[in-house]
Amino acid sequence: MLAHLQARGERARAHNLLHAVIAPLQLKLCRLLRGSTVHWLTPSRALEADLPPTDIERYATTTASLTPDDLRTAAANSWRWSRELAAEAADRWGTRLPLGLHEEITVALSPGR
């Protein structure tokens, strides 16, 4: 959906999707992987105290202003981090990932598109 919003130039909707839908799910998976589920219902709460600095830095790269370039970069960074978290989860819990679909999404969210 994010790639489609970007393609249509709907920057405000893309920005909202990144922050209201994608980020909370990323942070929940990150918290689950790090064993820090105290603030599960509001996964951004106490983020700075609950998660390692590397995860906080990764999260920061998924935020953006409403400029097209910033949004494209944040979307690509967000997807890259989601894939890494998903791969870590798959390794830990022995699940399979839809790698073909992941590649299609990667291409759709490429900053150069």
Buried (B, 14 or more C-beta within 10 A) or exposed (E): EBBEBBEEEBBEBBBEBBBEEBBBEBBBBBBBBEEBEEBEEEBEEEBEEBBEEEBBEBBEBBBBEEEEEBBBBBBBBBBBBBBEBBEBBEEEEEEEEEEEEBEEBBEBBEEEE
